[in-house]
Amino acid sequence: MARRVVIWSPTARADMRAIDRQTALHILQSIDRYLNVGVGDVTKLRPPRTEFRLRVGDHRVLFLRAGDQTIEVLRVRHRSEIYQ
């Protein structure tokens, strides 16, 4: 079985620390579900952006795919702040 890997940028780590614990756990569960089952509200952003977006309630996870079972999380922010 392939190993699933999440690489966290320093900025994404700081974003997660700033989010309340319950929401942060929900975000982690959603990332895990997306990697393991492929379930989640994921959209590729329009050019010139190259990231993918995972919607988790009012928060958005911006990430890059680094392989079939690997993602690099770039940012985790509230929907009103993520695209600025």
Contact map, one row per residue, 1 for C-alpha under 8 A:
111000000000000000000000000000000000000000000000000000000000000000000000000000000000
111100000000000000000000000000000000000000000000000000000000000000001000000000000000
111110000000000000000000000000000000000000000000000000000000000000001000000000000000
011111000000000000000000000000000011000000000000000000000000000000001100000000000000
001111100000000000000000000000000000000000000000000000000000000000001110000000000000
000111110000000000000000000000000000000000000000000000000000000000000111100000000000
000011111000000000000000000000000000000000000000000000000000000000000111100000000000
000001111101100000000000000000000000000000000000000000000000000000000001110000000000
000000111111100000000000000000000000000000000000000000000000000000000001111000000000
000000011111110000000000000000000000000000000000000000000000000000000000000000000000
000000001111111000000000000000000000000000000000000000000000000000000000011000000000
000000011111111100000000000000000000000000000000000000000000000000000000111100000000
000000011111111110000000000000000000000000000000000000000000000000000000000000000000
000000000111111111000000000000000000000000000000000000000000000000000000000000000000
000000000011111111100000000000000000000000000000000000000000000000000000001110000000
000000000001111111100001000000000000000000000000000000000000000000000000000100000000
000000000000111111110000000000000000000000000000000000000000000000000000000000000000
000000000000011111110000000000000000000000000000000000000000000000000000000000000000
000000000000001111111011000000000000000000000000000000000000000000000000000000000000
000000000000000011111111000000000000000000000000000000000000000000000000000000000000
000000000000000000111111100000000000000000000000000000000000000000000000000000000000
000000000000000000011111110000000000000000000000000000000000000000000000000000000000
000000000000000000111111111000000000000000000000000000000000000000000000000000000000
000000000000000100111111111100000000000000000000000000000000000000000000000000000000
000000000000000000001111111110000000000000000000000000000000000000000000000000000000
000000000000000000000111111111000000000000000000000000010000000000000000000000000000
000000000000000000000011111111100000000000000000000000010000000000000000000000000000
000000000000000000000001111111110000000000000000000000000000000000000000000000000000
000000000000000000000000111111111000000000000000000000000000000000000000000000000000
000000000000000000000000011111111100000100000000000000010000000000000000000000000000
000000000000000000000000001111111110000000000000000001000000000000000000000000000000
000000000000000000000000000111111111000000000000000000000000000000000000000000000000
000000000000000000000000000011111111111100000000000000000000000000000000000000000000
000000000000000000000000000001111111111100000000000000000000000000000000000000000000
000100000000000000000000000000111111111000000000000000000000000000001100000000000000
000100000000000000000000000000011111110000000000000000000000000000000000000000000000
000000000000000000000000000000001111111000000000000000000000000000000000000000000000
000000000000000000000000000000001111111100000000000000000000000000000000000000000000
000000000000000000000000000000001110111110000000000000000000000000000000000000000000
000000000000000000000000000001001100011111000000000001100000000000000000000000000000
000000000000000000000000000000000000001111100000000011110000000000000000000000000000
000000000000000000000000000000000000000111110000000111100000000000000000000000000000
000000000000000000000000000000000000000011111000000111000000000000000000000000000000
000000000000000000000000000000000000000001111100011110000000000000000000000000000000
000000000000000000000000000000000000000000111110111110000000000000000000000000000000
000000000000000000000000000000000000000000011111110000000000000000000000000000000000
000000000000000000000000000000000000000000001111110000000000000000000000000000000000
000000000000000000000000000000000000000000000111110000000000000000000000000000000000
000000000000000000000000000000000000000000001111111000000000000000000000000000000000
000000000000000000000000000000000000000000011111111100000000000100000000000000000000
000000000000000000000000000000000000000000011000111110000000011100000000000000000000
000000000000000000000000000000000000000001111000011111000000011110000000000000000000
000000000000000000000000000000000000000011111000001111100001111000000000000000000000
000000000000000000000000000000100000000111100000000111110001111000000000000000000000
000000000000000000000000000000000000000111000000000011111111100000000000000000000000
000000000000000000000000011001000000000010000000000001111111100000000000000000000000
000000000000000000000000000000000000000000000000000000111111000000000000000000000000
000000000000000000000000000000000000000000000000000000111111000000000000000001100000
000000000000000000000000000000000000000000000000000000111111100000000000000111100000
000000000000000000000000000000000000000000000000000011111111110000000000001111100100
000000000000000000000000000000000000000000000000000011110011111000000000111110000000
000000000000000000000000000000000000000000000000001111000001111100000000111100000000
000000000000000000000000000000000000000000000000001111000000111110000011111000000000
000000000000000000000000000000000000000000000000011100000000011111000011110000000000
000000000000000000000000000000000000000000000000000100000000001111110111000000000000
000000000000000000000000000000000000000000000000000000000000000111111111000000000000
000000000000000000000000000000000000000000000000000000000000000011111110000000000000
000000000000000000000000000000000000000000000000000000000000000011111100000000000000
011110000000000000000000000000000010000000000000000000000000000001111110000000000000
000111100000000000000000000000000010000000000000000000000000000011111111000000000000
000011100000000000000000000000000000000000000000000000000000001111101111100000000000
000001111000000000000000000000000000000000000000000000000000001111000111110000000000
000001111001000000000000000000000000000000000000000000000000111100000011111100000000
000000011011000000000000000000000000000000000000000000000000111100000001111100000000
000000001011001000000000000000000000000000000000000000000001111000000000111110000100
000000000001001100000000000000000000000000000000000000000011110000000000111111000100
000000000000001000000000000000000000000000000000000000000011100000000000001111101100
000000000000000000000000000000000000000000000000000000000111000000000000000111111100
000000000000000000000000000000000000000000000000000000000111000000000000000011111110
000000000000000000000000000000000000000000000000000000000000000000000000000001111110
000000000000000000000000000000000000000000000000000000000000000000000000000011111111
000000000000000000000000000000000000000000000000000000000001000000000000001111111111
000000000000000000000000000000000000000000000000000000000000000000000000000000111111
000000000000000000000000000000000000000000000000000000000000000000000000000000001111
